[in-house]
Amino acid sequence: MRKLWLTHLLFALVGLWTCPPSADAAENDGGRFRQDRFAIGAFWLTFPDDEKLDERFREIAAANFTLVFGPVGGFSAENAKQHIELCGKHDLRAIVLCRGVPDDKLPAGPACWGYRLWDEPNANMFDGLAKRVEELRKTRPGRLGYINLYPNYANSKQLGADNYEEYVKRFVDTVDIDILCMDHYPPFKPKNDGRRRYCQNLETMRKYSLQKSIPFWNYFNVMPFGPHTDPTESQIRWQIYTSLAYGAKGVIYFNYGTPKTFEFPKGSGIVRRDGTRSRHWFQARRINRGLKNLGPTLMQLTSRGVYRVEPGDDPASVLAGTPLKTIVRADVDPDHDYLVGTFQHADGRRAVLLNNYRFAYTAWPTVEFDAPAEQVREIDKRTGKAVPAYDDSPEMPGLQISLDAGEGRLFLLPPKSDAR
């Protein structure tokens, strides 16, 4: 009974943390921003400020996004105010972009998470950005001073540092940020597979977000631009679920709209230049529906480790000491190829996110956890509820699960001392 009471108390405390803070609470917290939901971001809208704007925001919400980045229609305080109001109307959150507007004139409101300060700064800018974040925190307590970093394939001149590790370390040591974020767009070409480097970038974000006890987000690619191919639905899924395996608390689609610039001569983002939906809108709606339902649980997890099970590896050796003891495959199935994230839930339970690292083939792993199968729960992507782990091949021995190409599934296990 005592353990049950403590569990309920922990849930209550977690609920307090995830609720949007009042202005008074934010001031008592040093004006810091606290993320109240998993961020599924729509970036670079590109459509005009016209009579269809309300309909377009309704469409963003219908695709199961939770966050909309500005600018919307323009860079003025009035444009930003409209952005925030539309987000509030459609149960979205806003990060607005204003130019030339003093902090005390920046629009706010319940749907406003914060303000875009800079994209991909050079390290020489960090001191100035640190002052900007501090000033904004005083003037607009509880709002985010949002800064997005370069990816790890930027050169030293862009970074203003000798290497990427130095760049990120200098940033978090100098700028007292509330969210760590970067953009990285891995190529998926047969002779240019950028997935390993993408994961290395996620590992850097994970390292410093844990060190500073702040969430991290990342942008990923959803359209052709420059040297990048147009991703398939499974490649979009792969970019998202690998981010989750590393502990991301937000993922941002690049792009929602289709910009009219030299970098985007073909194809489209989630909506085309004429405002109609591309195939990516329907893909995003499907993926985001499950992601949105996973979100409340993902927000309660702290990363404990990330493990790569590559073809030829012995899964039991790679996963030694984790809640996932081993992975077994049938002889007819492809070799093991997984990414495994392990976590601690705020209520003391443990969690495992198993990601199919392949984006071209499904996977049918038979998994063995360190708890009996009847104690293993899975977060149902249709409802967000914890349900008994579903055995996708009950005629086979053990617990076998099905993973679509690039997909991930999230499992909850009791605390180790309770697993028996």
C-alpha positions as CSV (number, residue, x, y, z in Angstrom):
1,M,0.0,0.0,0.0
2,R,2.9,2.4,0.9
3,K,4.5,1.7,-2.5
4,L,1.2,2.4,-4.3
5,W,0.8,5.7,-2.4
6,L,4.3,6.8,-3.3
7,T,3.7,5.9,-7.0
8,H,0.5,8.1,-7.0
9,L,2.5,10.9,-5.4
10,L,5.2,10.7,-8.1
11,F,2.6,10.9,-10.8
12,A,1.1,14.0,-9.1
13,L,4.5,15.6,-9.0
14,V,5.2,14.8,-12.6
15,G,1.9,16.3,-13.6
16,L,2.8,19.5,-11.8
17,W,6.1,19.7,-13.8
18,T,4.4,19.1,-17.1
19,C,1.6,21.7,-16.7
20,P,2.3,25.1,-18.3
21,P,3.7,27.3,-15.6
22,S,1.9,30.5,-14.6
23,A,3.8,33.8,-14.9
24,D,4.3,33.8,-11.1
25,A,5.6,30.2,-11.1
26,A,7.9,31.0,-14.0
27,E,9.3,34.0,-12.1
28,N,9.9,31.8,-9.0
29,D,11.7,29.3,-11.3
30,G,14.1,32.0,-12.6
31,G,11.9,32.7,-15.6
32,R,12.8,29.4,-17.2
33,F,10.7,27.7,-19.9
34,R,9.2,24.2,-19.0
35,Q,8.0,22.0,-21.9
36,D,4.5,20.8,-21.2
37,R,4.0,18.4,-24.1
38,F,6.0,16.5,-26.7
39,A,6.9,18.8,-29.6
40,I,6.0,17.7,-33.1
41,G,7.0,20.8,-35.0
42,A,5.8,22.3,-38.3
43,F,8.5,24.6,-39.7
44,W,8.6,27.1,-42.5
45,L,5.0,27.4,-43.4
46,T,5.5,29.6,-46.5
47,F,1.8,30.3,-47.0
48,P,0.4,33.9,-47.0
49,D,-1.5,35.7,-44.3
50,D,-4.9,35.6,-46.0
51,E,-8.5,34.5,-45.4
52,K,-7.5,30.9,-45.5
53,L,-5.1,31.1,-42.6
54,D,-7.5,29.6,-40.0
55,E,-8.2,26.7,-42.4
56,R,-4.5,26.1,-42.8
57,F,-3.9,26.0,-39.0
58,R,-6.8,23.6,-38.7
59,E,-5.0,21.4,-41.3
60,I,-1.8,21.5,-39.3
61,A,-3.6,20.3,-36.2
62,A,-5.4,17.6,-38.3
63,A,-2.0,16.2,-39.2
64,N,-1.3,15.8,-35.5
65,F,1.3,18.5,-35.1
66,T,1.7,20.1,-31.7
67,L,4.0,23.1,-32.4
68,V,4.1,25.7,-35.2
69,F,7.2,27.9,-35.8
70,G,6.9,31.4,-37.1
71,P,6.9,33.7,-39.0
72,V,3.3,33.5,-40.1
73,G,2.5,36.1,-42.7
74,G,5.2,38.5,-41.6
75,F,7.6,39.5,-38.8
76,S,5.6,42.1,-37.0
77,A,4.1,41.9,-33.5
78,E,0.7,41.8,-35.1
79,N,1.6,38.8,-37.3
80,A,3.1,37.0,-34.2
81,K,-0.1,37.8,-32.2
82,Q,-2.2,36.2,-34.9
83,H,0.1,33.2,-35.0
84,I,-0.3,32.7,-31.2
85,E,-4.1,33.1,-31.3
86,L,-4.5,30.6,-34.2
87,C,-2.3,28.1,-32.3
88,G,-4.5,28.6,-29.2
89,K,-7.7,28.1,-31.2
90,H,-6.4,24.7,-32.6
91,D,-4.7,23.4,-29.5
92,L,-1.2,24.0,-30.8
93,R,1.8,25.8,-29.4
94,A,3.7,28.6,-31.0
95,I,7.3,29.7,-31.3
96,V,7.1,33.1,-33.0
97,L,9.6,35.1,-35.0
98,C,9.5,38.9,-34.7
99,R,12.1,41.4,-36.1
100,G,12.8,44.8,-34.6
101,V,10.3,44.3,-31.7
102,P,11.5,45.1,-28.2
103,D,11.1,42.3,-25.6
104,D,8.4,44.1,-23.6
105,K,6.4,44.5,-26.8
106,L,6.6,40.8,-27.8
107,P,3.1,39.2,-27.9
108,A,2.4,36.4,-25.4
109,G,-0.5,34.2,-24.4
110,P,-1.2,30.7,-23.2
111,A,-0.3,29.1,-26.6
112,C,3.1,31.0,-26.8
113,W,6.0,28.8,-26.0
114,G,8.6,31.4,-26.9
115,Y,10.6,33.3,-29.5
116,R,13.1,32.4,-32.2
117,L,16.4,34.2,-31.5
118,W,18.8,32.7,-33.9
119,D,19.4,29.8,-36.4
120,E,22.8,28.1,-36.6
121,P,24.9,30.6,-34.7
122,N,28.7,30.8,-35.0
123,A,30.5,30.3,-31.6
124,N,31.6,33.9,-31.7
125,M,27.9,34.8,-31.1
126,F,27.5,32.8,-28.0
127,D,28.2,35.6,-25.5
128,G,25.7,37.9,-27.1
129,L,23.1,35.2,-27.2
130,A,23.6,34.4,-23.6
131,K,22.7,38.0,-22.7
132,R,19.7,37.9,-25.0
133,V,18.4,34.8,-23.3
134,E,18.9,36.3,-19.9
135,E,17.1,39.5,-20.8
136,L,14.2,37.7,-22.4
137,R,13.8,35.5,-19.4
138,K,13.4,38.6,-17.2
139,T,11.0,40.4,-19.6
140,R,8.9,37.3,-20.7
141,P,9.3,34.8,-17.8
142,G,8.4,31.2,-18.7
143,R,8.9,31.8,-22.4
144,L,11.6,30.1,-24.4
145,G,14.5,31.9,-26.0
146,Y,14.9,29.5,-28.9
147,I,18.2,28.9,-30.7
148,N,18.9,26.2,-33.2
149,L,22.5,24.8,-33.7
150,Y,24.4,23.7,-36.7
151,P,24.7,19.9,-37.4
152,N,27.9,18.0,-37.0
153,Y,28.7,18.2,-40.8
154,A,29.1,22.0,-40.6
155,N,32.7,23.0,-41.2
156,S,35.0,24.8,-38.6
157,K,34.5,28.2,-40.2
158,Q,30.7,27.9,-39.8
159,L,31.0,26.5,-36.3
160,G,33.6,29.0,-35.1
161,A,35.2,26.0,-33.3
162,D,37.8,23.4,-34.2
163,N,35.2,20.6,-34.0
164,Y,31.6,19.9,-33.3
165,E,32.1,18.6,-29.7
166,E,33.8,21.9,-28.8
167,Y,31.1,23.9,-30.5
168,V,28.2,22.3,-28.6
169,K,30.1,22.3,-25.3
170,R,30.9,26.0,-25.6
171,F,27.3,26.7,-26.4
172,V,25.8,25.0,-23.3
173,D,28.6,26.4,-21.1
174,T,28.0,29.9,-22.3
175,V,24.2,30.1,-23.1
176,D,21.9,29.2,-20.3
177,I,19.3,27.7,-22.6
178,D,16.1,25.7,-21.7
179,I,16.0,23.6,-24.9
180,L,18.9,22.2,-26.9
181,C,18.2,21.9,-30.6
182,M,20.0,21.2,-33.9
183,D,19.1,20.3,-37.5
184,H,20.6,17.4,-39.3
185,Y,19.4,16.0,-42.7
186,P,20.9,12.5,-43.4
187,P,21.2,11.4,-47.0
188,F,19.7,8.0,-47.8
189,K,21.6,7.3,-51.0
190,P,23.0,3.9,-51.8
191,K,26.5,5.3,-52.0
192,N,26.0,8.0,-49.4
193,D,24.3,6.7,-46.3
194,G,24.3,9.4,-43.6
195,R,22.5,7.5,-40.9
196,R,25.6,6.8,-38.7
197,R,26.5,10.5,-38.6
198,Y,22.9,11.4,-37.8
199,C,23.0,9.1,-34.8
200,Q,26.4,10.6,-33.7
201,N,24.8,14.0,-33.8
202,L,21.9,12.7,-31.7
203,E,24.4,11.2,-29.2
204,T,26.0,14.7,-28.8
205,M,22.6,16.2,-28.1
206,R,21.8,13.5,-25.7
207,K,25.0,13.9,-23.8
208,Y,24.7,17.6,-23.2
209,S,20.9,17.6,-22.6
210,L,21.5,15.1,-19.8
211,Q,24.5,17.1,-18.5
212,K,22.4,20.2,-18.3
213,S,19.1,18.5,-17.4
214,I,17.2,20.1,-20.3
215,P,15.3,18.5,-23.2
216,F,16.6,18.3,-26.8
217,W,14.8,18.6,-30.1
218,N,16.0,18.1,-33.6
219,Y,15.0,18.9,-37.2
220,F,14.9,16.1,-39.8
221,N,14.3,16.0,-43.5
222,V,10.9,15.5,-45.2
223,M,11.4,16.9,-48.7
224,P,14.0,17.0,-51.5
225,F,16.4,19.9,-51.4
226,G,20.0,20.5,-52.5
227,P,21.7,17.1,-52.7
228,H,19.0,15.4,-50.7
229,T,16.6,12.9,-52.1
230,D,12.9,12.9,-51.3
231,P,12.4,10.7,-48.3
232,T,10.0,7.8,-48.2
233,E,7.6,7.3,-45.4
234,S,9.8,4.7,-43.8
235,Q,12.8,7.1,-44.0
236,I,10.7,9.8,-42.2
237,R,9.8,7.2,-39.6
238,W,13.4,6.2,-39.2
239,Q,14.6,9.8,-38.6
240,I,11.9,10.2,-35.9
241,Y,12.3,6.9,-34.0
242,T,16.0,7.1,-33.9
243,S,15.6,10.5,-32.3
244,L,13.3,9.0,-29.8
245,A,15.8,6.2,-29.0
246,Y,18.3,8.9,-28.0
247,G,15.7,10.6,-25.8
248,A,14.5,13.5,-28.0
249,K,11.5,15.5,-26.5
250,G,10.7,17.1,-29.9
251,V,11.1,16.5,-33.6
252,I,10.7,19.1,-36.2
253,Y,9.7,18.5,-39.9
254,F,11.8,20.4,-42.5
255,N,9.6,21.6,-44.2
256,Y,5.9,22.0,-43.8
257,G,5.6,24.4,-46.7
258,T,7.6,24.5,-50.0
259,P,9.8,27.6,-50.1
260,K,10.3,29.5,-53.3
261,T,14.1,29.5,-53.3
262,F,16.9,28.0,-55.4
263,E,17.4,25.1,-53.0
264,F,13.9,23.7,-53.6
265,P,13.5,23.4,-57.4
266,K,11.6,20.1,-57.3
267,G,9.1,18.3,-55.2
268,S,7.5,19.7,-52.1
269,G,7.3,19.7,-48.4
270,I,4.2,18.6,-46.5
271,V,2.1,21.0,-48.5
272,R,2.8,22.2,-52.1
273,R,3.4,25.8,-53.1
274,D,-0.2,26.1,-54.2
275,G,-1.4,25.0,-50.7
276,T,-2.6,21.5,-51.6
277,R,-1.4,18.5,-49.6
278,S,1.4,16.4,-50.8
279,R,1.8,12.7,-50.0
280,H,4.0,13.9,-47.1
281,W,1.0,15.4,-45.4
282,F,-0.8,12.0,-45.2
283,Q,2.4,10.3,-44.1
284,A,3.0,12.9,-41.4
285,R,-0.6,12.5,-40.2
286,R,-0.2,8.7,-39.9
287,I,3.2,8.9,-38.1
288,N,2.3,11.8,-35.9
289,R,-0.9,10.2,-34.7
290,G,1.2,7.4,-33.0
291,L,3.9,9.9,-31.9
292,K,1.4,12.2,-30.3
293,N,0.0,9.3,-28.3
294,L,3.4,8.2,-27.2
295,G,4.2,11.8,-26.2
296,P,2.9,11.9,-22.6
297,T,5.0,8.8,-21.7
298,L,8.1,10.0,-23.7
299,M,8.0,13.3,-21.6
300,Q,8.4,11.2,-18.4
301,L,11.5,9.3,-19.6
302,T,15.1,10.0,-18.9
303,S,17.6,8.4,-21.2
304,R,19.9,5.7,-19.6
305,G,21.6,4.3,-22.7
306,V,21.6,3.8,-26.4
307,Y,22.8,0.5,-28.0
308,R,23.3,-0.4,-31.6
309,V,22.8,-4.0,-32.6
310,E,24.4,-4.3,-36.0
311,P,24.4,-7.2,-38.5
312,G,26.8,-9.9,-37.2
313,D,26.6,-8.7,-33.6
314,D,25.6,-11.0,-30.7
315,P,22.6,-9.1,-29.3
316,A,23.0,-10.6,-25.8
317,S,26.6,-9.2,-25.6
318,V,25.6,-5.7,-26.9
319,L,22.6,-5.5,-24.6
320,A,24.2,-7.0,-21.5
321,G,23.0,-5.2,-18.4
322,T,20.0,-3.6,-20.1
323,P,16.3,-4.5,-19.5
324,L,16.3,-6.1,-23.0
325,K,18.4,-9.3,-22.5
326,T,18.6,-10.5,-26.0
327,I,17.0,-10.5,-29.5
328,V,16.5,-13.7,-31.5
329,R,15.6,-14.0,-35.2
330,A,14.2,-16.8,-37.4
331,D,16.7,-18.2,-39.9
332,V,14.7,-16.8,-42.8
333,D,14.8,-13.2,-41.5
334,P,17.5,-10.7,-42.2
335,D,20.3,-10.3,-39.7
336,H,19.8,-8.2,-36.6
337,D,19.8,-4.4,-37.3
338,Y,18.4,-2.4,-34.4
339,L,18.8,0.7,-32.3
340,V,17.8,0.3,-28.6
341,G,17.1,3.2,-26.2
342,T,16.8,2.5,-22.5
343,F,15.1,4.9,-20.1
344,Q,14.0,5.5,-16.5
345,H,10.4,6.5,-16.1
346,A,9.6,9.3,-13.6
347,D,7.5,6.8,-11.5
348,G,10.5,4.3,-11.2
349,R,9.6,1.9,-14.0
350,R,12.1,1.2,-16.8
351,A,11.4,1.7,-20.5
352,V,12.9,0.3,-23.7
353,L,12.4,1.7,-27.2
354,L,13.3,-0.8,-29.9
355,N,13.8,0.7,-33.4
356,N,14.1,-1.2,-36.7
357,Y,17.3,0.4,-38.1
358,R,16.4,-0.7,-41.6
359,F,14.2,1.6,-43.6
360,A,13.6,-0.9,-46.5
361,Y,12.6,-4.1,-44.6
362,T,10.3,-5.0,-41.8
363,A,11.7,-6.8,-38.8
364,W,10.2,-9.7,-36.7
365,P,12.4,-9.9,-33.6
366,T,11.8,-12.3,-30.8
367,V,12.7,-10.3,-27.7
368,E,13.5,-11.4,-24.1
369,F,13.3,-8.8,-21.4
370,D,14.6,-9.2,-17.8
371,A,11.0,-9.3,-16.6
372,P,8.4,-12.0,-17.3
373,A,6.4,-11.3,-20.4
374,E,3.2,-10.8,-18.4
375,Q,4.8,-7.9,-16.6
376,V,5.9,-6.1,-19.8
377,R,3.6,-3.3,-21.0
378,E,3.7,-1.4,-24.3
379,I,2.4,2.1,-25.0
380,D,-0.4,1.6,-27.6
381,K,0.1,4.2,-30.4
382,R,-3.6,4.2,-31.0
383,T,-4.6,5.2,-27.5
384,G,-1.5,6.2,-25.6
385,K,-2.3,3.7,-22.9
386,A,0.0,1.1,-21.4
387,V,-1.3,-2.4,-22.5
388,P,0.1,-5.9,-22.3
389,A,2.8,-6.3,-24.9
390,Y,1.3,-7.8,-28.0
391,D,2.8,-11.1,-29.3
392,D,2.7,-10.8,-33.1
393,S,3.5,-14.5,-33.6
394,P,1.8,-16.4,-30.8
395,E,2.5,-19.8,-32.4
396,M,6.2,-19.2,-32.1
397,P,8.1,-19.6,-28.8
398,G,8.8,-16.3,-26.9
399,L,7.5,-12.8,-27.4
400,Q,7.8,-11.8,-31.1
401,I,7.0,-8.3,-32.2
402,S,6.5,-6.8,-35.6
403,L,8.4,-3.6,-36.6
404,D,7.6,-1.8,-39.9
405,A,10.6,-0.3,-41.7
406,G,12.1,2.4,-39.6
407,E,9.5,1.9,-36.9
408,G,10.0,1.9,-33.1
409,R,7.9,0.4,-30.2
410,L,8.0,1.6,-26.6
411,F,7.8,-0.9,-23.7
412,L,7.5,-0.4,-20.0
413,L,8.9,-2.7,-17.4
414,P,8.7,-2.8,-13.6
415,P,11.6,-1.5,-11.5
416,K,14.3,-4.1,-11.5
417,S,13.7,-5.0,-7.9
418,D,10.0,-5.8,-8.7
419,A,10.7,-7.9,-11.9
420,R,10.2,-11.5,-11.0
